[in-house]
Amino acid sequence: MVEFMRNTDAFALGMEADARLRSTVVSVILLDRSPDWQVLCDRFERVARLVPMFRQRVVPTLPPAPPRWVVDPDFDLRYHLRRILAPAPGTFDTVMEMARRAEMDEFDHARPMWGVVLVDGLSDGGAALVVRLHHSLADGIGGVQISRLLFDLKRKPRDLGPMPPVPRSPGTGAMDGLRGALQYDAALATSLVRGALATPARVVGSVRHPRGSVRSALATTASVYRTVRPINDTSSPIMRRRRMIRELGVHEVPFAALKEAGHRAGGSLNDAFLAGVTGGLRRYHAEHGADVGELRVTMPISIRTEADAVGGNRLTLMRFALPVGVVDPAERIRQIHVRASAARAERSLPHTQAIAGGLNLLPRWYVGAILRHVDFLASDVPGLPVAAYIGGAAVRMQYAFGPTIGASVNVTLMTYVDTCALGINVDTGAIPDFDVFRTCLVAGFDEVLELAGAAQPAREKTSDAH
């Protein structure tokens, strides 16, 4: 059987026709020592056998069929997993510069789209893993699921038993792409016929309840339009330009305090997180003498179910405006809670794959217009709640850096034990003064944490801090 990409994954791949919209996810995992190399190789080999896309490459298919996944017969773990000695000075900044370059790099589509670099010899005696993968291989939650295949709960690596079998690579001929596309088209036609056959029943229902049916149809249509409508300009008067240069940074806030701040204002951890980001954005605009009321955010919303396989990309991107200009953090949290809840209840969510399939047939410039003028992107990923180890090395912290995909900045929150680790990925065209932006962002989170009496002085992240 031919295995096609999900339409949402094909959308992420196709929009890379504009290099500013690349969907590269980078994660930095700080370790207290160098892990056992053989154990590391064993764990990633297992992932490549248990999670199919980590051993597959993408092959184009004739539209309207999306590209298909094909097992790479030339898969070479030594290409995807590498080991280097940290160049001087071997600090956290050294690792972050490697992550920054990984974020800007392009994948070789002739190979599976992921790579890991073990950075040995850091100045504090520790090590780091710089993980890079295409968003179609895993979303945030999928990445955490995969990490459970890699990590141990004790320093001594557990015995995982025999290595799973190598996935079979069926022979591919010159006509396989055409044959697969025809099969896909036939399945699509069958689905349309079934929908047409079901139409009389829906018509009868509409006749019996005409007002309700019309209202429902109009509401769904409006929801889909909000999802796909192009945006002609940014809401921000200063974060307007887009480039291919990225700058990365991190910040940490206590998990319990951020959650409590959200609770005291009638919201959630995610609402408090968004309030911290918007507070930082308000301060950044003030630093540049610009007034701002609302800014548009792209927020990933998970549509993953218990039946979904480990890994993969199971989310949709919702765009909506947030009240950046509200100074009171408690009131900002309350307003954010209302708007974020409305986004999660959008009628278009069940139609995510169909919407993405339609977008895949549109010109790339239209897709770019949907994304390039969004002001910022924010994502909240629930990570590991307990301490983890890999190859005998303890995980000190893990940061995730999601792609900007056309926004000026992506702030990704990933929890680890009792800490919310923030990964900040900035488009330097929109935000050329990263240090100023980071200072504003830290202040934005401090004002939110004050609701729980937990604001802390900001500190620069260095390897010595670990």
C-alpha positions in Angstrom: 0.0 0.0 0.0 1.2 3.5 -0.8 1.5 5.7 2.4 0.6 9.3 1.7 1.5 12.3 3.8 -1.3 13.7 5.8 -2.6 16.9 4.1 -1.4 19.0 7.1 2.1 17.6 6.8 2.1 18.1 3.0 1.0 21.7 3.7 4.0 22.2 6.0 6.3 20.8 3.4 4.9 22.6 0.4 5.0 26.1 2.0 8.8 25.8 2.1 8.8 27.1 -1.4 9.3 30.3 0.5 12.4 29.7 2.7 11.1 32.1 5.3 8.3 29.5 6.0 10.4 26.5 6.7 9.0 24.1 9.4 12.2 23.2 11.2 11.9 22.3 14.8 15.1 22.4 17.0 15.4 21.1 20.5 18.4 21.5 22.9 18.8 19.0 25.6 21.4 19.8 28.3 23.1 16.8 30.1 25.2 16.7 33.2 27.8 14.5 31.5 28.5 12.8 28.2 26.1 9.9 27.6 27.2 6.4 26.7 27.6 6.6 22.9 26.5 3.1 22.2 23.4 3.5 24.3 22.6 6.7 22.4 23.0 4.9 19.0 20.8 2.0 20.2 18.0 4.4 21.3 17.9 6.3 18.1 18.1 3.2 16.0 15.1 1.9 17.9 13.2 5.1 17.2 14.1 4.8 13.5 12.5 1.3 13.5 9.5 2.0 15.7 8.4 5.4 14.3 8.2 4.9 10.5 8.8 8.5 9.4 12.2 8.5 11.0 13.3 5.9 8.4 11.3 7.3 5.5 11.9 10.0 2.9 9.3 12.0 1.1 8.6 11.4 -2.6 6.5 13.7 -4.8 3.2 12.5 -6.2 1.0 13.9 -9.0 -1.6 16.3 -7.5 -4.2 16.3 -6.0 -2.5 13.4 -4.2 -0.1 14.6 -1.5 3.5 13.4 -1.4 4.1 9.9 -0.1 6.3 8.3 2.5 8.8 5.7 1.3 11.3 3.7 3.4 14.8 4.9 2.6 16.8 1.9 1.4 20.0 3.9 2.1 19.2 4.9 5.7 22.4 5.5 7.6 22.2 6.2 11.3 25.7 7.6 11.2 24.5 10.4 8.9 21.6 11.4 11.2 23.4 10.9 14.6 26.8 12.7 14.9 29.2 13.4 17.7 31.5 16.4 18.0 33.8 18.1 20.6 32.5 21.5 21.5 34.6 24.3 20.0 35.9 27.0 22.4 34.7 28.4 24.7 32.3 25.4 25.1 29.6 27.3 26.9 25.8 27.3 26.6 26.2 30.1 24.1 28.3 27.7 21.9 25.4 25.2 21.9 22.9 27.9 21.2 24.8 29.1 18.2 24.8 25.5 16.8 21.0 25.4 17.4 20.6 28.7 15.6 22.4 27.4 12.5 20.4 24.2 12.7 17.2 26.2 12.7 18.2 28.1 9.6 19.4 25.0 7.7 17.5 23.1 5.0 16.7 19.4 5.0 17.9 17.0 2.3 14.5 15.6 1.1 16.3 12.6 -0.4 16.8 11.4 3.2 14.7 11.2 6.4 14.3 14.7 7.7 15.9 14.7 11.1 19.4 14.9 12.7 21.0 14.8 16.1 24.4 16.2 17.2 25.9 15.2 20.5 28.1 18.1 21.7 30.8 16.8 24.1 33.3 18.6 26.2 31.4 21.6 27.5 33.3 23.8 29.9 31.2 22.7 32.9 31.8 19.0 32.2 28.4 18.5 30.7 27.2 17.7 27.2 24.2 18.6 25.0 22.1 17.1 22.3 21.0 19.4 19.4 18.0 17.8 17.8 16.7 19.0 14.5 13.6 17.6 12.7 11.0 18.6 10.2 7.6 19.4 11.7 5.9 16.7 9.6 7.8 14.1 11.7 6.4 15.2 15.0 4.6 18.0 16.7 5.4 19.0 20.3 3.4 16.2 21.9 4.6 13.7 19.3 8.2 14.7 20.2 7.6 14.2 23.9 6.1 10.7 23.0 9.3 9.9 21.1 11.5 11.1 23.9 9.9 8.5 26.2 11.4 5.9 23.8 14.8 7.5 24.3 14.9 8.4 28.0 15.2 6.4 31.2 13.8 7.3 34.7 17.0 6.1 36.4 20.6 6.9 35.6 21.4 3.2 34.7 20.0 2.5 31.2 17.2 0.0 31.2 17.4 -3.1 29.1 14.9 -2.7 26.2 15.3 -6.2 24.8 16.0 -7.3 21.2 16.2 -4.6 18.6 12.9 -4.4 16.6 13.1 -5.6 13.0 14.2 -3.2 10.2 11.2 -1.9 8.3 10.9 -3.5 4.9 11.7 -1.4 1.9 9.4 -2.5 -0.9 10.7 -2.2 -4.4 9.7 1.1 -6.1 9.3 1.3 -9.9 9.0 4.1 -12.3 5.2 3.8 -12.3 4.7 3.6 -8.6 4.1 7.4 -8.2 1.5 7.4 -11.0 -0.2 4.2 -9.7 -0.3 5.7 -6.1 -1.8 8.9 -7.4 -4.5 7.1 -9.3 -5.3 5.1 -6.2 -5.5 8.2 -4.1 -7.8 9.9 -6.7 -10.0 6.8 -6.8 -10.3 6.8 -3.0 -11.1 10.6 -3.1 -13.8 10.1 -5.8 -15.3 7.2 -3.7 -15.5 9.5 -0.7 -17.2 12.2 -2.8 -19.7 9.7 -4.1 -20.5 8.6 -0.5 -20.9 12.2 0.5 -23.3 12.7 -2.4 -25.3 9.7 -1.5 -25.7 11.0 2.0 -26.9 14.4 0.8 -30.6 13.4 0.5 -30.6 12.5 4.2 -29.1 15.9 5.0 -31.6 17.6 2.8 -34.5 16.0 4.6 -33.0 17.1 7.9 -32.6 20.6 6.6 -36.2 20.7 5.5 -37.4 19.6 8.9 -35.1 22.1 10.7 -34.4 24.8 8.1 -33.3 27.6 10.5 -30.9 25.4 12.5 -29.4 23.9 9.4 -28.8 27.3 7.8 -27.3 28.7 10.9 -25.0 25.7 11.3 -23.8 25.8 7.7 -23.1 29.5 7.9 -21.2 29.2 11.2 -19.0 26.4 9.8 -18.4 28.4 6.6 -17.4 31.5 8.6 -15.1 29.3 10.8 -13.3 27.9 7.7 -12.9 31.4 6.3 -11.3 32.6 9.5 -8.9 29.7 9.2 -7.7 30.3 5.6 -8.3 34.0 4.8 -5.2 35.9 3.7 -3.9 38.7 5.8 -2.7 41.7 3.9 -0.6 43.4 6.6 0.8 42.9 10.1 -1.1 44.4 13.1 2.2 45.4 14.6 3.5 48.8 13.3 7.1 47.8 13.9 7.5 44.0 13.5 6.8 44.0 9.8 9.8 42.8 7.8 10.6 39.1 7.4 14.1 37.6 6.7 15.9 34.3 6.7 18.1 35.1 9.7 17.1 33.7 13.1 18.2 34.5 16.7 17.5 32.0 19.5 17.3 32.6 23.3 15.8 31.0 26.4 14.2 31.9 29.6 12.9 29.8 32.5 9.9 30.4 34.9 8.6 28.2 37.7 5.8 25.9 36.6 3.8 26.0 39.8 3.9 29.8 40.0 2.9 30.4 36.3 0.0 27.9 36.7 -1.1 29.6 40.0 -1.0 33.0 38.3 -3.3 31.8 35.6 -5.6 30.2 38.2 -5.9 33.3 40.3 -7.0 35.3 37.2 -9.5 32.7 36.2 -7.4 31.2 33.5 -5.0 28.3 32.8 -1.3 27.8 32.5 -1.5 28.4 28.8 -3.5 31.6 29.4 -0.8 32.8 31.8 1.9 31.9 29.3 0.2 33.9 26.5 -0.2 36.8 29.0 3.5 36.7 29.6 4.3 36.8 25.9 1.8 39.6 25.2 3.1 41.5 28.1 6.6 41.3 26.7 5.3 42.4 23.3 3.6 45.4 24.8 6.8 46.5 26.5 8.8 45.9 23.3 6.5 48.2 21.3 6.7 50.8 24.0 10.5 50.7 23.8 10.1 51.7 20.2 7.5 54.4 20.8 4.7 52.4 19.3 1.2 51.9 20.7 -0.4 48.5 20.2 -3.9 47.3 21.0 -4.1 43.8 19.5 -1.7 41.5 17.7 -2.5 38.4 15.7 -1.1 35.1 17.1 -0.8 31.7 15.4 -1.5 29.1 18.1 -1.1 25.3 17.4 -4.0 23.3 18.7 -3.6 19.6 19.2 -6.1 17.3 17.5 -4.3 14.2 18.6 -6.4 11.2 19.9 -5.5 8.1 21.9 -5.8 6.1 18.7 -3.0 8.1 16.9 0.4 6.4 16.6 3.5 7.7 18.4 5.0 10.8 16.8 3.6 12.4 13.8 2.0 15.8 13.4 -1.5 16.1 14.9 -2.3 19.7 15.2 -3.9 22.6 13.4 -2.9 26.3 13.4 -5.4 28.8 14.5 -5.0 32.5 14.0 -6.8 35.1 16.2 -6.1 38.4 17.9 -4.9 38.8 21.5 -5.2 41.9 23.7 -1.6 43.0 23.9 -2.4 46.6 25.0 -4.1 45.5 28.3 -1.7 46.6 31.0 -3.2 44.7 34.0 -1.9 41.1 33.7 -5.0 39.6 35.5 -7.4 41.3 33.1 -5.2 40.3 30.2 -5.3 36.6 31.3 -9.1 36.8 31.6 -9.5 38.2 28.1 -7.0 35.7 26.6 -8.9 32.9 28.3 -12.1 33.9 26.4 -10.4 34.2 23.1 -8.2 31.1 23.3 -11.2 29.0 24.4 -13.2 30.3 21.4 -10.3 29.3 19.1 -10.3 25.7 20.5 -14.0 25.5 19.8 -13.8 26.6 16.2 -16.1 24.6 13.9 -13.3 24.3 11.4 -11.2 22.0 13.6 -12.8 18.7 12.5 -12.2 19.7 8.9 -8.5 20.4 9.3 -7.3 17.7 6.9 -9.8 18.7 4.2 -8.9 22.4 4.5 -5.2 21.6 4.3 -5.9 19.4 1.2 -7.6 22.3 -0.5 -4.8 24.7 0.4 -2.2 22.3 -1.0 -3.8 22.9 -4.5 -3.6 26.7 -4.2 -0.6 28.8 -5.5 2.2 29.1 -3.0 1.8 32.9 -2.9 -1.6 32.5 -1.4 -0.3 30.2 1.3 2.4 32.7 2.1 -0.2 35.4 2.4 -2.0 33.4 5.0 1.1 33.1 7.2 3.6 35.9 6.5 1.7 38.7 8.2 0.9 37.0 11.5 2.6 38.9 14.3 3.7 36.1 16.6 3.4 32.4 17.3 3.1 30.8 20.7 3.0 27.1 21.6 2.6 25.3 25.0 4.0 21.8 25.1 3.5 19.6 28.2 6.9 17.9 28.6 8.3 15.3 31.0 7.0 15.7 34.6 9.8 13.7 36.2 13.6 13.8 35.9 15.0 11.8 32.9 18.3 10.2 31.8 19.8 9.0 28.6 22.9 6.8 28.3 23.7 7.4 32.0 23.5 11.2 31.7 20.9 13.2 33.5 18.8 15.7 31.6 19.3 19.1 33.2 16.8 21.0 30.9 15.2 20.8 27.5 14.3 23.7 25.3 12.2 23.6 22.2 12.4 26.1 19.3 9.4 26.0 17.0 9.6 27.5 13.5 8.4 31.1 12.9 6.6 30.1 9.7 6.1 33.7 8.7 5.6 35.2 12.2 8.1 37.7 13.7 8.8 35.4 16.7 7.9 32.0 18.0 7.9 31.5 21.8 7.6 27.8 22.7 7.0 26.7 26.3 8.1 23.2 27.2 7.7 21.9 30.8 10.4 19.8 32.4 9.8 18.6 36.0 8.9 21.8 37.8 10.2 24.3 35.2 8.6 26.0 32.2 11.5 26.3 29.7 10.9 29.0 27.1 12.5 28.7 23.6 12.6 32.0 21.8 13.0 32.0 18.0 13.2 35.5 16.5 13.1 36.6 12.9 15.7 39.3 12.9 14.0 41.2 10.1 11.1 41.9 12.4 13.0 42.0 15.7 16.6 43.2 15.0 17.4 43.9 18.7 17.1 40.5 20.2 18.5 41.5 23.6 16.0 44.3 24.0 13.2 41.9 23.1 14.3 39.3 25.5 14.5 41.8 28.4 10.9 42.9 27.6 9.8 39.3 27.4 11.3 38.5 30.8 9.6 41.6 32.3 6.3 40.5 30.8 6.5 37.1 32.5 7.6 38.8 35.8 4.5 40.9 35.9 2.4 37.7 35.4 4.3 35.8 38.1 3.7 38.7 40.5 0.0 37.6 40.6 1.3 34.5 42.4 3.9 36.4 44.4 6.7 34.6 42.5 8.5 37.2 40.2 12.2 36.6 40.1 15.0 38.7 38.8 16.0 37.9 35.3 19.3 36.2 34.7 21.3 35.4 31.6 21.4 31.7 30.7 24.9 30.2 30.6 26.3 26.7 30.8 27.6 27.6 34.3 24.1 28.0 35.5 23.7 24.3 35.1 
